[in-house]
Amino acid sequence: MRNPPWTRDELILALDLYMKRRANLPSHGSVEVSDLSTLLNKMAESLGKPAAATYRNTNGVYMKLMNFRRLDPLYIDSGKKGLVRGNKDEEVVWDLFSSNTHQLTLVSNAIRKASGCKKLSTLEDDETYEAPEGRILTRMHRYRERDRDLVKRAKQAAQKKHGRLVCEACGFDFKETYGARGEGLIEVHHTKPLHTVAEDHQTSVADLALLCANCHRIVHATRQWLTVQEVRALLRPDLSQ
């Protein structure tokens, strides 16, 4: 059975290794390549994806590093070529992170940490909901947003401060519109950068925003997620500040 295309998470981790060893890439038999192969298989398990024996083996990981070489100006400007047959998403990941290795390291470390969370396998993927940082951190984000205790605390804080629950982007009030049937209805959005969601610190209510389902969907409608302020600006530019 043919292995599936590389996911965004996997490409980010491969690029992280590539950038760290850019001047002298490790061989397919190196410890670094072997460790990454092991991690990628662990990630597949965390996501509930049974992997074949050849899944992301050391040869596959090494070839992916060679794929990134075809995009590297430091390599191709010398008249050389990398492996030209690759995943289209490689170019996207290269453009996103190759010029910002600090952000690449932050995201890669967060993916590594989150990959060990067994609870992530209980969440299904939503292709319209995946962030640029990949599937693992997107699932962790969704897990935080569905945490009943966090949702309860966010609603209680809003009730105490404003006396009601309203969407922070459009101002929609479920109770005002639907009466008793709308009592307590609102969604919670985690606003912290995705590379921080795998950290062990307790999420603060200040990290959460209350949104109606429509505005929450708009936040996640494309891979480049919008902030609450950006959604607000789409609706009311004069009130976006």
NUVEXDO-595135 format. One record per residue (C-alpha): y, z, x. Coordinates in pm, 1 decimal. Layout:
N
<r Y="Y" Z="Z" X="X"/>
...
END
This chain:
241
<r Y="0.0" Z="0.0" X="0.0"/>
<r Y="341.3" Z="-98.0" X="132.0"/>
<r Y="581.1" Z="185.2" X="206.2"/>
<r Y="899.4" Z="199.3" X="-7.2"/>
<r Y="1242.4" Z="105.8" X="133.9"/>
<r Y="1423.2" Z="374.1" X="329.5"/>
<r Y="1637.7" Z="601.2" X="114.9"/>
<r Y="1997.9" Z="695.1" X="186.5"/>
<r Y="1892.4" Z="1041.1" X="310.8"/>
<r Y="1641.4" Z="893.3" X="553.3"/>
<r Y="1891.2" Z="642.6" X="688.5"/>
<r Y="2150.5" Z="915.6" X="742.8"/>
<r Y="1902.9" Z="1119.1" X="947.0"/>
<r Y="1799.2" Z="812.4" X="1147.1"/>
<r Y="2162.3" Z="724.6" X="1216.4"/>
<r Y="2229.9" Z="1081.6" X="1325.2"/>
<r Y="1955.9" Z="1050.8" X="1587.2"/>
<r Y="2081.6" Z="705.8" X="1684.6"/>
<r Y="2437.9" Z="824.3" X="1742.4"/>
<r Y="2325.4" Z="1127.3" X="1941.7"/>
<r Y="2111.0" Z="909.4" X="2169.5"/>
<r Y="2319.8" Z="594.1" X="2143.9"/>
<r Y="2337.7" Z="523.9" X="2517.3"/>
<r Y="1966.5" Z="578.2" X="2574.9"/>
<r Y="1757.2" Z="558.9" X="2260.0"/>
<r Y="1430.9" Z="756.0" X="2256.4"/>
<r Y="1100.4" Z="569.6" X="2262.1"/>
<r Y="856.4" Z="562.2" X="1971.7"/>
<r Y="647.2" Z="821.9" X="2155.0"/>
<r Y="933.4" Z="1065.2" X="2213.7"/>
<r Y="959.7" Z="1416.0" X="2072.2"/>
<r Y="1280.6" Z="1324.7" X="1886.6"/>
<r Y="1119.3" Z="1033.3" X="1704.2"/>
<r Y="807.6" Z="1238.0" X="1627.6"/>
<r Y="1017.1" Z="1525.6" X="1491.7"/>
<r Y="1214.6" Z="1291.6" X="1267.0"/>
<r Y="893.1" Z="1134.5" X="1138.6"/>
<r Y="761.8" Z="1481.0" X="1050.4"/>
<r Y="1087.2" Z="1571.8" X="874.9"/>
<r Y="1092.1" Z="1252.0" X="668.6"/>
<r Y="741.5" Z="1322.7" X="543.7"/>
<r Y="845.4" Z="1679.3" X="460.9"/>
<r Y="1140.0" Z="1541.2" X="262.4"/>
<r Y="912.7" Z="1311.4" X="63.6"/>
<r Y="700.4" Z="1612.3" X="-25.2"/>
<r Y="1008.8" Z="1812.4" X="-132.4"/>
<r Y="1109.2" Z="1528.6" X="-364.2"/>
<r Y="762.6" Z="1518.2" X="-517.6"/>
<r Y="685.5" Z="1178.4" X="-366.7"/>
<r Y="330.2" Z="1157.1" X="-230.2"/>
<r Y="342.0" Z="970.7" X="100.3"/>
<r Y="83.9" Z="734.4" X="248.8"/>
<r Y="-62.8" Z="805.0" X="591.1"/>
<r Y="168.3" Z="544.8" X="746.3"/>
<r Y="480.1" Z="672.7" X="569.5"/>
<r Y="773.4" Z="693.1" X="814.2"/>
<r Y="541.4" Z="713.8" X="1112.3"/>
<r Y="680.2" Z="707.6" X="1466.6"/>
<r Y="666.3" Z="328.2" X="1485.5"/>
<r Y="863.4" Z="301.5" X="1162.9"/>
<r Y="1125.0" Z="551.4" X="1279.2"/>
<r Y="1165.2" Z="373.3" X="1612.6"/>
<r Y="1206.0" Z="36.5" X="1439.3"/>
<r Y="1476.9" Z="184.0" X="1218.0"/>
<r Y="1671.1" Z="289.7" X="1527.6"/>
<r Y="1640.9" Z="-69.8" X="1648.3"/>
<r Y="1772.3" Z="-189.2" X="1310.9"/>
<r Y="2087.8" Z="14.5" X="1363.0"/>
<r Y="2135.2" Z="-150.4" X="1701.9"/>
<r Y="2210.4" Z="-480.9" X="1531.2"/>
<r Y="2519.1" Z="-315.5" X="1378.5"/>
<r Y="2640.5" Z="-137.6" X="1691.4"/>
<r Y="2936.1" Z="-317.4" X="1856.0"/>
<r Y="2867.2" Z="-138.2" X="2184.0"/>
<r Y="2529.5" Z="-310.6" X="2189.5"/>
<r Y="2597.0" Z="-653.4" X="2039.5"/>
<r Y="2918.3" Z="-705.9" X="2239.6"/>
<r Y="2699.1" Z="-713.9" X="2548.5"/>
<r Y="2524.7" Z="-1019.3" X="2405.2"/>
<r Y="2216.5" Z="-833.8" X="2284.8"/>
<r Y="2061.6" Z="-805.9" X="1939.8"/>
<r Y="1875.4" Z="-532.7" X="1760.0"/>
<r Y="1605.9" Z="-584.3" X="1497.9"/>
<r Y="1775.4" Z="-811.2" X="1246.6"/>
<r Y="1540.9" Z="-757.1" X="952.6"/>
<r Y="1643.8" Z="-432.0" X="792.5"/>
<r Y="1756.3" Z="-247.5" X="482.4"/>
<r Y="2090.8" Z="-355.3" X="331.2"/>
<r Y="2183.1" Z="9.6" X="291.2"/>
<r Y="2180.9" Z="44.2" X="671.0"/>
<r Y="2516.6" Z="-133.3" X="683.6"/>
<r Y="2658.1" Z="95.1" X="415.8"/>
<r Y="2543.8" Z="407.5" X="600.6"/>
<r Y="2674.9" Z="268.4" X="929.9"/>
<r Y="3016.5" Z="198.6" X="776.2"/>
<r Y="3028.5" Z="542.7" X="614.6"/>
<r Y="2931.8" Z="755.9" X="911.9"/>
<r Y="2924.8" Z="577.9" X="1249.4"/>
<r Y="3296.5" Z="632.1" X="1306.5"/>
<r Y="3283.1" Z="995.4" X="1191.7"/>
<r Y="2998.6" Z="1159.6" X="1380.0"/>
<r Y="3122.8" Z="1508.3" X="1292.1"/>
<r Y="3077.5" Z="1438.8" X="920.5"/>
<r Y="2746.3" Z="1268.4" X="996.2"/>
<r Y="2622.5" Z="1583.1" X="1170.2"/>
<r Y="2736.9" Z="1806.5" X="882.8"/>
<r Y="2560.9" Z="1592.9" X="623.1"/>
<r Y="2245.8" Z="1553.3" X="834.9"/>
<r Y="2219.2" Z="1927.0" X="893.0"/>
<r Y="2264.0" Z="1990.8" X="520.2"/>
<r Y="1989.2" Z="1740.1" X="435.8"/>
<r Y="1753.5" Z="1905.0" X="684.3"/>
<r Y="1819.9" Z="2247.0" X="536.5"/>
<r Y="1790.8" Z="2134.9" X="174.2"/>
<r Y="1468.6" Z="1942.1" X="235.8"/>
<r Y="1274.7" Z="2268.6" X="246.0"/>
<r Y="1378.0" Z="2371.6" X="-105.9"/>
<r Y="1068.0" Z="2346.1" X="-326.0"/>
<r Y="1272.4" Z="2366.0" X="-647.4"/>
<r Y="1416.6" Z="2018.6" X="-587.1"/>
<r Y="1089.3" Z="1850.5" X="-686.5"/>
<r Y="1139.0" Z="1969.7" X="-1045.8"/>
<r Y="1452.6" Z="1756.5" X="-1091.7"/>
<r Y="1425.0" Z="1387.9" X="-1177.1"/>
<r Y="1640.7" Z="1126.9" X="-1006.2"/>
<r Y="1927.8" Z="954.4" X="-1183.7"/>
<r Y="2023.7" Z="638.2" X="-998.0"/>
<r Y="2377.6" Z="640.1" X="-1140.8"/>
<r Y="2421.9" Z="995.2" X="-1017.0"/>
<r Y="2335.1" Z="972.6" X="-647.3"/>
<r Y="2615.0" Z="1051.4" X="-403.0"/>
<r Y="2685.5" Z="877.0" X="-69.1"/>
<r Y="2515.8" Z="1169.8" X="105.5"/>
<r Y="2182.6" Z="1080.9" X="-53.6"/>
<r Y="1918.4" Z="1204.7" X="-293.5"/>
<r Y="1835.6" Z="1545.5" X="-145.1"/>
<r Y="2191.8" Z="1679.3" X="-157.5"/>
<r Y="2247.4" Z="1518.2" X="-497.3"/>
<r Y="1948.0" Z="1709.1" X="-633.6"/>
<r Y="2074.2" Z="2031.2" X="-476.5"/>
<r Y="2412.4" Z="1971.6" X="-641.9"/>
<r Y="2247.0" Z="1921.2" X="-980.7"/>
<r Y="2032.5" Z="2229.6" X="-929.4"/>
<r Y="2346.5" Z="2438.0" X="-871.7"/>
<r Y="2517.7" Z="2290.1" X="-1178.3"/>
<r Y="2220.3" Z="2382.2" X="-1397.7"/>
<r Y="2191.8" Z="2738.2" X="-1270.6"/>
<r Y="2217.8" Z="2945.1" X="-1589.3"/>
<r Y="2384.2" Z="3239.9" X="-1419.0"/>
<r Y="2651.6" Z="3018.0" X="-1260.9"/>
<r Y="2718.8" Z="2842.7" X="-1591.1"/>
<r Y="2746.1" Z="3176.7" X="-1771.2"/>
<r Y="2986.2" Z="3321.0" X="-1513.2"/>
<r Y="3206.6" Z="3011.3" X="-1517.2"/>
<r Y="3234.1" Z="3019.4" X="-1895.7"/>
<r Y="3307.3" Z="3392.6" X="-1900.2"/>
<r Y="3583.0" Z="3349.7" X="-1641.3"/>
<r Y="3744.4" Z="3069.2" X="-1841.9"/>
<r Y="3725.1" Z="3267.0" X="-2166.3"/>
<r Y="3883.9" Z="3567.0" X="-1998.4"/>
<r Y="4163.4" Z="3361.4" X="-1841.5"/>
<r Y="4239.6" Z="3110.1" X="-2118.6"/>
<r Y="4073.7" Z="3251.8" X="-2429.4"/>
<r Y="3879.8" Z="2928.8" X="-2482.8"/>
<r Y="3664.1" Z="2665.6" X="-2313.2"/>
<r Y="3834.5" Z="2333.1" X="-2245.7"/>
<r Y="3761.1" Z="2036.7" X="-2022.1"/>
<r Y="3967.7" Z="2070.2" X="-1705.0"/>
<r Y="4010.9" Z="1692.5" X="-1685.9"/>
<r Y="4095.4" Z="1580.5" X="-2040.4"/>
<r Y="4156.1" Z="1909.3" X="-2223.5"/>
<r Y="3884.4" Z="1851.6" X="-2484.2"/>
<r Y="3791.4" Z="2167.8" X="-2677.3"/>
<r Y="3449.9" Z="2152.3" X="-2844.7"/>
<r Y="3513.3" Z="2446.6" X="-3075.9"/>
<r Y="3851.1" Z="2314.4" X="-3186.4"/>
<r Y="3698.2" Z="1975.2" X="-3268.0"/>
<r Y="3358.4" Z="2073.0" X="-3408.2"/>
<r Y="3417.1" Z="2425.3" X="-3530.2"/>
<r Y="3136.9" Z="2679.2" X="-3496.5"/>
<r Y="2892.7" Z="2408.0" X="-3385.2"/>
<r Y="3104.2" Z="2354.2" X="-3073.8"/>
<r Y="3115.5" Z="2722.6" X="-2977.4"/>
<r Y="3037.6" Z="2767.6" X="-2607.2"/>
<r Y="2971.0" Z="2398.8" X="-2539.5"/>
<r Y="3098.1" Z="2275.8" X="-2201.8"/>
<r Y="2940.3" Z="2152.0" X="-1877.7"/>
<r Y="2986.2" Z="2295.9" X="-1530.5"/>
<r Y="3065.0" Z="2081.9" X="-1226.2"/>
<r Y="3021.6" Z="2204.6" X="-867.7"/>
<r Y="3332.5" Z="2095.9" X="-675.0"/>
<r Y="3236.7" Z="2189.3" X="-318.6"/>
<r Y="3159.3" Z="1908.7" X="-68.7"/>
<r Y="2794.0" Z="1809.1" X="-85.1"/>
<r Y="2723.6" Z="1898.8" X="276.1"/>
<r Y="2793.9" Z="2264.5" X="184.9"/>
<r Y="2555.7" Z="2294.7" X="-111.5"/>
<r Y="2254.8" Z="2374.4" X="107.3"/>
<r Y="2426.3" Z="2677.4" X="258.9"/>
<r Y="2306.0" Z="3025.0" X="169.2"/>
<r Y="2639.1" Z="3169.3" X="57.4"/>
<r Y="2676.9" Z="3271.1" X="-306.7"/>
<r Y="2865.2" Z="3014.8" X="-512.3"/>
<r Y="3200.6" Z="3142.4" X="-635.8"/>
<r Y="3338.3" Z="3071.4" X="-981.9"/>
<r Y="3629.8" Z="2913.5" X="-794.6"/>
<r Y="3385.8" Z="2643.1" X="-676.9"/>
<r Y="3314.2" Z="2540.9" X="-1037.0"/>
<r Y="3502.8" Z="2330.7" X="-1290.8"/>
<r Y="3443.1" Z="2307.7" X="-1665.9"/>
<r Y="3412.0" Z="1949.9" X="-1790.6"/>
<r Y="3317.9" Z="1776.7" X="-2114.1"/>
<r Y="3012.5" Z="1551.1" X="-2090.9"/>
<r Y="3224.4" Z="1234.4" X="-2079.7"/>
<r Y="3444.3" Z="1345.5" X="-1790.8"/>
<r Y="3146.0" Z="1489.4" X="-1603.7"/>
<r Y="2972.8" Z="1152.9" X="-1634.5"/>
<r Y="3281.4" Z="973.8" X="-1504.2"/>
<r Y="3287.9" Z="1202.9" X="-1199.5"/>
<r Y="2935.4" Z="1088.2" X="-1111.9"/>
<r Y="2953.0" Z="731.2" X="-1246.7"/>
<r Y="2964.7" Z="571.0" X="-901.3"/>
<r Y="2826.0" Z="673.5" X="-564.2"/>
<r Y="3174.3" Z="766.8" X="-446.6"/>
<r Y="3219.4" Z="1063.0" X="-679.3"/>
<r Y="3563.1" Z="1135.5" X="-821.5"/>
<r Y="3735.6" Z="1471.3" X="-804.5"/>
<r Y="3847.5" Z="1645.4" X="-1122.4"/>
<r Y="4205.3" Z="1562.4" X="-1024.4"/>
<r Y="4118.8" Z="1192.7" X="-993.7"/>
<r Y="3960.0" Z="1187.1" X="-1340.2"/>
<r Y="4265.5" Z="1364.6" X="-1477.6"/>
<r Y="4485.3" Z="1098.5" X="-1316.2"/>
<r Y="4289.7" Z="822.6" X="-1491.1"/>
<r Y="4368.4" Z="981.8" X="-1826.5"/>
<r Y="4718.3" Z="1116.0" X="-1769.9"/>
<r Y="4883.8" Z="998.4" X="-1447.7"/>
<r Y="5190.7" Z="1209.7" X="-1528.8"/>
<r Y="4977.1" Z="1527.0" X="-1536.2"/>
<r Y="4751.1" Z="1450.9" X="-1238.2"/>
<r Y="4925.2" Z="1684.8" X="-996.8"/>
END
